[in-house]
Amino acid sequence: MKSTVRILAVDDHKMAVLGYKYILEDLTFTGFEIQVAVETEYERAQERIVSAADTDPYDILFLDIQLFPYGAKDPRTGMTLALWAKKISPESKIVFMSTFGDTFRINSIIGEVDPDGYMLKTEMDELSLKEMVTTVLFDPPYYTPGVLEAFRDKLADAYHPDRIDVAILYELGRGTHTPIMANLLKISQQTIEERKKKMKVKFEIKDKNDLALIDEARKRGFI
C-alpha cells in the first residue's frame, strides 16, 4: 500500500472540493495519509489526470455529476469525465459525489459507468468520507444509504437511458430539429421518434409533447 493516497476532487463549486480536502487531509488513516488536489474546471481536471497518468496516477477521483450550472447547455458531465478517465487512468478509482438521489438517475449512472463509489452529498460527513476512502481502496464499491435504497426501490423493468437517449434529450433541450439531430447522432429520424416515445412512456408522460419530455428529463437529472 502506498504511504500517500492521492485524490483529485472535481466539482464546479469550490467550497465543496475544499471541504473534501480539509476534512480528508485532517483525518487519520491506518498505514497511509491522504493528499487531495482540487479542481473546478473540466478541462483543467483532464489536464491533471493526463499529467499524473504516466508517473503517479491519482488513486481516487471524486467527481460531481453536474459539473456545469443548471441550464448551461454543456453535454459534458461527471459521467463523461469518468468514462474518459477510465481510458486515460484505468488504475484510478471513480467515486461520484452528487445531489442526484432519484432512483432512475442513480441506477442509470451506475449502470453506465460502474463507479467504485457513489455518495449523496446530503449524506456525507467525516465518518462516511473516511469509510468511503477505505472501502474504495480495499473492497469497493461504497454507497451511502440513499444509494442503497435506490437499488432496493429499483423496479424490475426500470428504465435507464443509454448514451443515445441522453444525447437525444440534450439535443432536444438545445432546440435541435430532428433531421439535424439524426445527422449529428448518426441514427435515423425514425429511431429518434421511437426512442422519444419510449422515454415518454417510461417517464409516465406518454401523452405529452417534447417540452414535457425535456422538463421531466431535467427533473430526473438526465440533462
RODO-2510 file (C-alpha; in nm, 4 decimals, decimal comma):
residues 223
     n   res          X          Y          Z
     1     m     0,0000     0,0000     0,0000
     2     k     0,1273     0,3477    -0,0900
     3     s     0,2192     0,5705     0,2012
     4     t     0,0314     0,8598     0,0383
     5     v    -0,3066     0,8143    -0,1288
     6     r    -0,3623     1,0823    -0,3922
     7     i    -0,7137     1,2075    -0,4620
     8     l    -0,8393     1,4538    -0,7230
     9     a    -1,1705     1,6173    -0,6311
    10     v    -1,3606     1,7801    -0,9185
    11     d    -1,6659     1,9983    -0,8598
    12     d    -1,7669     2,3341    -1,0062
    13     h    -1,8385     2,4527    -0,6509
    14     k    -1,5013     2,5405    -0,4979
    15     m    -1,6289     2,5240    -0,1412
    16     a    -1,7305     2,1619    -0,1963
    17     v    -1,3897     2,0409    -0,3119
    18     l    -1,2105     2,2431    -0,0457
    19     g    -1,4376     2,0812     0,2115
    20     y    -1,3342     1,7327     0,0936
    21     k    -0,9685     1,8377     0,1029
    22     y    -0,9667     1,9847     0,4521
    23     i    -1,1726     1,7038     0,6047
    24     l    -0,9841     1,4135     0,4476
    25     e    -0,6344     1,5539     0,4982
    26     d    -0,7196     1,6089     0,8640
    27     l    -0,8385     1,2513     0,9209
    28     t    -0,6131     0,9713     1,0474
    29     f    -0,5894     0,6557     0,8361
    30     t    -0,4038     0,3380     0,9252
    31     g    -0,0968     0,2877     0,7079
    32     f    -0,1327     0,5884     0,4796
    33     e    -0,2065     0,9580     0,4630
    34     i    -0,4300     1,1489     0,2237
    35     q    -0,3304     1,4188    -0,0246
    36     v    -0,6188     1,5914    -0,2047
    37     a    -0,5880     1,8084    -0,5160
    38     v    -0,8919     2,0142    -0,6134
    39     e    -1,0233     2,1340    -0,9476
    40     t    -1,3338     2,3264    -1,0535
    41     e    -1,2898     2,3226    -1,4321
    42     y    -1,3495     2,0269    -1,6645
    43     e    -1,0526     2,0899    -1,8928
    44     r    -0,8137     2,1517    -1,6038
    45     a    -0,9268     1,8266    -1,4446
    46     q    -0,8453     1,6445    -1,7679
    47     e    -0,5017     1,8052    -1,7774
    48     r    -0,4292     1,6966    -1,4210
    49     i    -0,5389     1,3378    -1,4905
    50     v    -0,3281     1,3151    -1,8060
    51     s    -0,0249     1,4683    -1,6358
    52     a    -0,0440     1,2204    -1,3484
    53     a    -0,1346     0,9107    -1,5512
    54     d     0,2149     0,8203    -1,6740
    55     t     0,4023     0,8697    -1,3475
    56     d     0,1786     0,8647    -1,0397
    57     p    -0,1913     0,8229    -1,1244
    58     y    -0,4493     0,9523    -0,8816
    59     d    -0,5708     0,6721    -0,6586
    60     i    -0,9243     0,8112    -0,6414
    61     l    -1,1184     1,0625    -0,8493
    62     f    -1,4061     1,2381    -0,6711
    63     l    -1,6401     1,3635    -0,9430
    64     d    -1,9548     1,5709    -0,9167
    65     i    -2,2181     1,4557    -1,1673
    66     q    -2,3305     1,8043    -1,2687
    67     l    -2,0065     1,9859    -1,3458
    68     f    -2,1757     2,2852    -1,5038
    69     p    -2,4529     2,5145    -1,3759
    70     y    -2,8113     2,4071    -1,4442
    71     g    -2,9123     2,5252    -1,7906
    72     a    -2,5543     2,5726    -1,9111
    73     k    -2,6276     2,3554    -2,2181
    74     d    -2,2953     2,1750    -2,1967
    75     p    -2,3138     1,7993    -2,2699
    76     r    -2,0134     1,7188    -2,0510
    77     t    -2,0845     1,5840    -1,7057
    78     g    -1,9091     1,3907    -1,4324
    79     m    -2,0180     1,0807    -1,6209
    80     t    -1,8418     1,1824    -1,9421
    81     l    -1,5311     1,2757    -1,7447
    82     a    -1,5407     0,9410    -1,5634
    83     l    -1,5731     0,7383    -1,8842
    84     w    -1,2843     0,9341    -2,0354
    85     a    -1,0721     0,8931    -1,7204
    86     k    -1,1241     0,5166    -1,7198
    87     k    -0,9368     0,5050    -2,0511
    88     i    -0,6625     0,7515    -1,9586
    89     s    -0,6049     0,6415    -1,5993
    90     p    -0,7594     0,2938    -1,5525
    91     e    -0,5885     0,2471    -1,2149
    92     s    -0,7838     0,5379    -1,0648
    93     k    -1,0955     0,4592    -0,8633
    94     i    -1,4053     0,6599    -0,9562
    95     v    -1,6379     0,7974    -0,6882
    96     f    -1,9372     1,0167    -0,7661
    97     m    -2,0414     1,2841    -0,5170
    98     s    -2,3852     1,4059    -0,6156
    99     t    -2,7150     1,5608    -0,5147
   100     f    -2,8979     1,3329    -0,7593
   101     g    -3,0951     1,0900    -0,5418
   102     d    -3,3574     0,9850    -0,7964
   103     t    -3,3808     0,6059    -0,8305
   104     f    -3,3786     0,6159    -1,2105
   105     r    -3,0825     0,8518    -1,2242
   106     i    -2,8700     0,6600    -0,9742
   107     n    -2,9251     0,3257    -1,1439
   108     s    -2,8606     0,4781    -1,4853
   109     i    -2,5306     0,6314    -1,3728
   110     i    -2,4083     0,3155    -1,2033
   111     g    -2,5152     0,1011    -1,4970
   112     e    -2,3395     0,3287    -1,7443
   113     v    -2,0145     0,3997    -1,5609
   114     d    -1,9813     0,1262    -1,2954
   115     p    -1,8104     0,3578    -1,0447
   116     d    -1,6269     0,2383    -0,7359
   117     g    -1,8470     0,4545    -0,5173
   118     y    -2,1483     0,6841    -0,5144
   119     m    -2,2198     0,9266    -0,2309
   120     l    -2,5197     1,1533    -0,1916
   121     k    -2,3912     1,4906    -0,0729
   122     t    -2,6750     1,5152     0,1777
   123     e    -2,5442     1,2003     0,3481
   124     m    -2,1784     1,2974     0,3728
   125     d    -1,9925     1,3572     0,6959
   126     e    -1,6428     1,2883     0,8269
   127     l    -1,7174     0,9266     0,9173
   128     s    -1,8769     0,8414     0,5817
   129     l    -1,5914     1,0050     0,3883
   130     k    -1,3346     0,8086     0,5857
   131     e    -1,5276     0,4840     0,5412
   132     m    -1,5681     0,5535     0,1709
   133     v    -1,1945     0,6034     0,1112
   134     t    -1,1011     0,2850     0,2969
   135     t    -1,3710     0,0795     0,1249
   136     v    -1,2956     0,2072    -0,2240
   137     l    -0,9248     0,1373    -0,1827
   138     f    -0,9573    -0,2137    -0,0418
   139     d    -1,3073    -0,3522    -0,1047
   140     p    -1,5159    -0,1426    -0,3469
   141     p    -1,7836    -0,0350    -0,4108
   142     y    -1,9051     0,2083    -0,1470
   143     y    -2,2576     0,3528    -0,1467
   144     t    -2,4286     0,5820     0,1012
   145     p    -2,7673     0,4674     0,2438
   146     g    -2,9736     0,6658    -0,0060
   147     v    -2,7963     0,4977    -0,2977
   148     l    -2,8555     0,1530    -0,1489
   149     e    -3,2210     0,2476    -0,1056
   150     a    -3,2356     0,3372    -0,4746
   151     f    -3,1183    -0,0147    -0,5547
   152     r    -3,3928    -0,1611    -0,3382
   153     d    -3,6539     0,0628    -0,4981
   154     k    -3,5459    -0,0266    -0,8477
   155     l    -3,8281    -0,1827    -1,0459
   156     a    -3,7581    -0,4942    -1,2476
   157     d    -3,8325    -0,3036    -1,5665
   158     a    -3,6792     0,0254    -1,4572
   159     y    -3,5693     0,2383    -1,7495
   160     h    -3,2123     0,3607    -1,7683
   161     p    -3,1437     0,5967    -2,0596
   162     d    -2,8356     0,4963    -2,2530
   163     r    -2,5918     0,7377    -2,4117
   164     i    -2,8038     0,7767    -2,7259
   165     d    -3,1148     0,8612    -2,5244
   166     v    -2,9194     1,1136    -2,3178
   167     a    -2,7788     1,2667    -2,6381
   168     i    -3,1310     1,2956    -2,7799
   169     l    -3,2512     1,4647    -2,4616
   170     y    -2,9572     1,7047    -2,4724
   171     e    -3,0216     1,7996    -2,8354
   172     l    -3,3930     1,8409    -2,7655
   173     g    -3,3021     2,0769    -2,4843
   174     r    -3,0942     2,2808    -2,7278
   175     g    -3,3837     2,3002    -2,9727
   176     t    -3,2128     2,0882    -3,2398
   177     h    -3,4544     1,9782    -3,5130
   178     t    -3,4917     1,6058    -3,5750
   179     p    -3,3242     1,5936    -3,9229
   180     i    -3,0183     1,7758    -3,7891
   181     m    -3,0169     1,5614    -3,4766
   182     a    -3,0278     1,2447    -3,6864
   183     n    -2,7209     1,3625    -3,8783
   184     l    -2,5338     1,4586    -3,5600
   185     l    -2,6062     1,1306    -3,3811
   186     k    -2,5732     0,9096    -3,6911
   187     i    -2,9129     0,7491    -3,6400
   188     s    -3,2388     0,7647    -3,8352
   189     q    -3,5191     1,0081    -3,7681
   190     q    -3,7477     0,7102    -3,7094
   191     t    -3,5125     0,5818    -3,4372
   192     i    -3,5195     0,9215    -3,2679
   193     e    -3,9001     0,9302    -3,2680
   194     e    -3,9192     0,5733    -3,1358
   195     r    -3,6761     0,6500    -2,8565
   196     k    -3,8640     0,9667    -2,7606
   197     k    -4,1886     0,7711    -2,7485
   198     k    -4,0286     0,5049    -2,5271
   199     m    -3,8863     0,7679    -2,2914
   200     k    -4,2249     0,9354    -2,2567
   201     v    -4,3829     0,6032    -2,1628
   202     k    -4,1128     0,5259    -1,9074
   203     f    -4,1331     0,8773    -1,7640
   204     e    -4,5131     0,8359    -1,7455
   205     i    -4,5804     1,1318    -1,9763
   206     k    -4,6709     0,9337    -2,2898
   207     d    -4,9471     1,1741    -2,3987
   208     k    -4,7363     1,4896    -2,3599
   209     n    -4,5088     1,6792    -2,6009
   210     d    -4,1318     1,7080    -2,6301
   211     l    -4,1200     2,0077    -2,3969
   212     a    -4,2670     1,7903    -2,1230
   213     l    -4,0066     1,5235    -2,2009
   214     i    -3,7247     1,7759    -2,1657
   215     d    -3,8714     1,9089    -1,8412
   216     e    -3,9081     1,5604    -1,6926
   217     a    -3,5550     1,4646    -1,8010
   218     r    -3,4194     1,7724    -1,6247
   219     k    -3,6162     1,6951    -1,3097
   220     r    -3,4624     1,3470    -1,3050
   221     g    -3,1130     1,4858    -1,3648
   222     f    -3,0520     1,3324    -1,7069
   223     i    -2,9726     1,6683    -1,8674
***
